[in-house]
Structures are given as C-alpha cells and as structure tokens.
Amino acid sequence: MSELSVKNKTRIKQIRIEQNISQAEVAKSIGVNLRTYQRWESGEANIRQRNANELAKYFKVPLGYLLGYDADFLTNESEIGFDWVDEFFSNILTQKQIDKLKLTISNTDFLKHNEYIHSLNPESDFLSFLNSAKGDYFNLNLKFTLLDDEEKNIILTLLEKLTKQ
C-alpha cells in the first residue's frame, strides 16, 4: 500500500478543529485506532493513500487541500465565481445546459484543473484554456458531455448507423 509522505504539511488538525470534531471521533469514523490518527495529525507518521482519501471524504474537503497541496478550499459557487460560465457559454448552450455545467464544475475539484493547466503553461489558466479551445469540436464535445445517458446513447447509435452507410 502506498504511503503519502506528507509529514508536517497536512491540514488534518486544522480541519478537525474547524469542524469541532474530536480525534477519537475521526479515528473511529474512518476505522483506525486513535494513536494512529494522532500520529498522522502530529506529522509523526505518513498516511496511506486509502486513509487520506477516507479523511478527505469524512471532512468533505478535496484531498489536495487536506494534504496541504492546495492553498485554498472554495466551498460554494459564489467563492468560485460562476459568472464566467454564463458569459463564456451563453452563445453555445441553453440556460439548462449552463446550469448543469455549473453543477458539474461545483462537484469537481476545479482548482486542481486550474493548477494542472497552469503547470503545463505558467502563462495560462483554466479559463484561458477554455477560451482557446472554443470551436466546433469543443462545442460538440461540451454539448455531448451535458447530455443524459439516454440522449448520449441515441447520438452514439445514430453515429454508428451513419458510419456504416
């Protein structure tokens, strides 16, 4: 089992205190003994990947934030600022599709995508990437992503029939 070498960098204690939860309660909830949990919190021991994932789920925070990799944790739409979604996609999506996209973004680790794109090109960010990707292929992919499973199956069946002609 892989261990994450994150001694003294995690936010485990900070998050636990902010959420007003005892060490014993956290340890019991994720299925480890109290001393093990205390060693993670104090930085005396490394956390296995599986346990780090459990802690992130328990605290309802992104794994990167829990482990100290992400500087900030945004908790709601207003903090992320979804105005850009309406502006950016208003010409290619319906309002229903835009609302679905906002929900999808709020359920993903938006910051990780932004940091990844920035790591590839320090002059870029997620919004710049999206802006440069605008085009027919991008629009088609985006709209397909927003379809429900039944609608996707209809499109795929149609494409399959067209390619056989």
N, C-alpha and C positions, 0 to 999 in steps of 0.2 A: 504494500500500500504506500503510495507516495505521501511524503510529508511536505508541508509548505514551510520553508524557512523564513519565518516572519517574526522572529523574536523581537520584542520591544517596539514593533511598528503597528500592531493591531489597535483597533478601537474597541475591542471587546468590552473592556471595563467601562469606558466612557459611555458606550451604547447601553450597557446593562444599567448603569446608574441613571442615565437619562430616562430610561423606561421604568425605573423604580422596581427592579426585579432583583431578588437575592441570588447569590451564587448557587446556593443549593437548589433553588427553583429551576435555574437554567440547566444545571448539570442533570437533574432528574428528567427534565423535559426532553433533552437530547440523548439521554441514555448513557451518560458517562459518570464516573464517580467524582465526588466533589473535589478531591485533591487534584485529579487530572485537570479539571476545569480551572482550578485556582492556578495551576502551573501555566496554563495557556494564557490566562489573564495577566499574570505577572511577567510573562515572557521567559519563564524558566524552561519551557518545552515548546517544541514545534507542534503544529496542528496538522493532523491528517486531512487530506483534501475532502474526504467524505464528511468529517466532523465540521470542517469550516463551512461546507455547504449547508449542513444542518443548522449551524449557528446563524448563518445569513437568513435562512428561511424562518427560523424561530424569531429573530429580531426584526424580520421584514425589511431588510436592507440589502443592497447589492453586495455580492461577495467582495468586489474590489474595494468598496468603501469600508467594509468590516475589517479587511486586512491592511488597510492604510494605503492602498494604491491610488484610490480616487480622492481628490481633495474635498469634494463636496458631495452631498447627497440631497438631491432635489426630490421633494415629496409630493408635489402636486403640479397641475397644469400651469397655474399662474407663475410658479417659480421657473418652470422650463420656458414659458412664454410661447404659446401656440399661435400667436398672431401670424407668424411667418407661414404656418401651414395654410391658413385661409388665403393669404396673399399669393403664395407660391403656386398653389394648386387650383385657384379659382377658375382659371381658363380651361382646365383639362378634366376636372372632376365635378361631380354633383355635390351638393352640401352633405347628403347622406354618406357619400364616399369619403369626404373630408372628415366628417365626424368619426367614421370608422378608422381612418388613418390616425387621427389624434389618439384614439383609444389604443391602437396598436403601438404607437410610439410611447405612450404613457406606461404600457405594460412591458416595455423593453428597457434595457439599460442604455438609454440614449447617450449618456456621457461616454460609455465605452466605445460606441461607434464613432463619436466625435474624436476621441483620443486616438483611436486606431487610424482614422483618416489623417489626422494631424501628424501622427508618427510616420506615415508614408510620405507626406509632404508638409513640412512645417508652415508653409505659406497658405495651407488650405484648412478647411474645417468641413463638417458635415453639410452645412447649408451651402457652402461653395461647391462642394461635390455634387449635391443635388442639382444646383443651378447649371453646372457644366454638363450634367447628364440629360438635361431636357432634350427631348427629341421623340420621334415616333416610336422607336424601340423602347425607350424608357417609359413613355406614356402607356404603351401596350402592356409592359410588364407590371407597372404600377396598378393599372386598372384590373389586370388579371389577379393580382395579389389581393385586391379588395373584394373579389367575388366570394360567395359562399361555396361550399364544396359541391353542391348540386350544379350551380352555374359553371363552375370550373369543369366538371365532367361533361357538360353539354358542349362547351367550347372545345375540349380535347377530342370528343367524339367527332365533332364537325371537322376539326383539323385533320383527324385521321382519315375521314372519308374524302376530304379534298385532296390529300396527298396520294390516295390510291387511284385517283382519276387520271 
